[in-house]
Amino acid sequence: MGVGIVEAPRGTLIHQYETDERGLIRKVNLVVATTNNSARIAMSVDKAAKNLIKEGKVNDGLLNMVEMAFRAYDPCFGCATHTLPGEMPLV
């Protein structure tokens, strides 16, 4: 088994690999920056929404401003666009 931790463009990337007796990769575990930043992202979106949305009224411009709090963290493509059901879970 091998583990690596690097500071990547989007933040800390942790990767772990397991190989079989022939050296072929059999298991990979990636913890991407969006996972590491998820609590802070949630707090930022919550704060933006609470400061911008008044009386439950939301229009596209307002929603775009709330979404900027999420996009400011430069999430990976899969995290930014959701995942497909039945594929891999976001942990």
Secondary structure, 3 states (H helix, E strand, C coil): CEEEEEEECCEEEEEEEEECCCCCEEEEEEECHHHHHHHHHHHHHHHHHHHHCECCECCHHHHHHHHHHHHCCCCCHHHHHCCCCCCCCCC
